[in-house]
Amino acid sequence: MKTLIFQQVESEGPGLFGEFLKRWGIPFDIVAFYRRDSVPLLSDYDALLVLGGPMNVYEEDRYPFLAEENLVIKDVVRQGKPYLGICLGAQLLAKALGAKVAANPVKEIGFSHVQLTPDAAKDGLFKGLGTRLPVFQWHGDTFSIPEGAVKLAESQDCPNQAFVYGRAAYAVQFHLEVTPAMVRDWARANKVEIESPGRPVAGVLLPDDLAERCGELRRLAEVVFSNFVRGGS
């Protein structure tokens, strides 16, 4: 499953997902929009992974590449190719499918939990996991569930955390791919937002047991990403 990865900013790389792809011998290429990379032919790839970023989906004037991503995502969905959107990548899928993306009343920043819906038990992405998952969050916006999509996860402070559209297009608001180094880097890079969030914040950003929590995420991430690349089989 040759995979194309869209990266929005330097600090938000594929993390554990890139590590897994290398270990499993799955070829992948990264389009770094912050470097103004061009998007290659979709016909050369079997799946698309779209990562997070600090921008909002409606800031196309400030970040013109978001408009290009929107067109590519629509094309991927139309072709039925596997798609996994993380955080901003999830919101971009929602937007491409005509759903609303707007500010959430609460910013989720740090470690917390999401609850899988009964429909998630029937879907392959979270197969092999329980119903309450520890995750890492960093977002201020949220998406509505698109028409025809199925909600897969929720949290106390953000009702829509994941959905699937069709058989292969997944949106996941939370992060499983982060390492301790990534969490620390994000905390340093976003110090202003942390100190003046502008809205209530839910989550624990830098817990004393950071390594242990990231280790738990690693185990979950390997299951979820393995399910994704295998098509839920």
Secondary structure, DSSP 8 states (H G I E B T S, - for coil): --EEEEE-STT---THHHHHHHHTT--EEEEEGGGT-----GGG-SEEEE---SS-TT-TTT-THHHHHHHHHHHHHHHT--EEEETHHHHHHHHHTT--EEEEEEEEEEEEEEEE-GGGGGSSTTTTS-SEEEEEEEEEEEE---TTEEEEEE-SS-S--EEEETTTEEEE-SBS---HHHHHHHHHHTHHHHH--SS-EESBSS-TTHHHHHHHHHHHHHHHHHHHHTTT-
